[in-house]
């Protein structure tokens, strides 16, 4: 392993993985807050400096303004390079959701990039409602418990009262 300028590394044009906006922001934040992690997981490149493992990290490194990164140069044949690109991204294990729920903080897990089934960040109601009081809006929000629904009803009504006095919303089958 050696440290090389990020500018010398080339994104793989045949990389079959993508990263979406929110996940990308979390990856950039992760690199900024915990750069030591990069030492444990170097970017893997071939001798031509084309990334075999770490394309998303390379993109995030550039976004974070990192100038130098740990790199492992793999002198593998083409077949092994292609095999590594896939195997490096395959999740062989599964999460033990009970252990995570009992031993880890849910907000930290999400902040660190773990997608938790059935848990989505609360929508920004101000953004959902917008500014046009004459426009009817329909949105579907699923709640896991009656308590969540009840709290949301109160929050939404308070927001509507502040923003659009006299506005109303309706609830059907646990969805608003």
Number of C-alpha atoms within 10 A of each C-alpha: 12 11 13 15 12 19 12 12 21 17 18 16 9 10 16 10 10 10 12 7 9 9 17 18 15 17 22 21 17 17 17 15 10 10 14 10 11 15 14 9 14 19 24 23 24 19 12 12 18 17 27 25 26 21 25 20 18 21 17 21 21 15 13 16 11 16 12 16 20 18 24 21 19 17 12 13 9 10 8 11 18 14 11 16 21 14 12 13 12 9 8 7 6 6 9 8 11 9 9 13 11 9 9 11 11 15 12 10 14 15 15 14 16 13 12 14 7 8 11 10 7 8 9 8 12 12 8 11 19 11 11 9 13 8 9 8 11 11 9 10 12 14 16 10 9 10 10 11 18 12 10 16 16 11 13 17 17 13 16 19 13 11 15 16 12 9 13 10 12 8 10 7 6 14 12 17
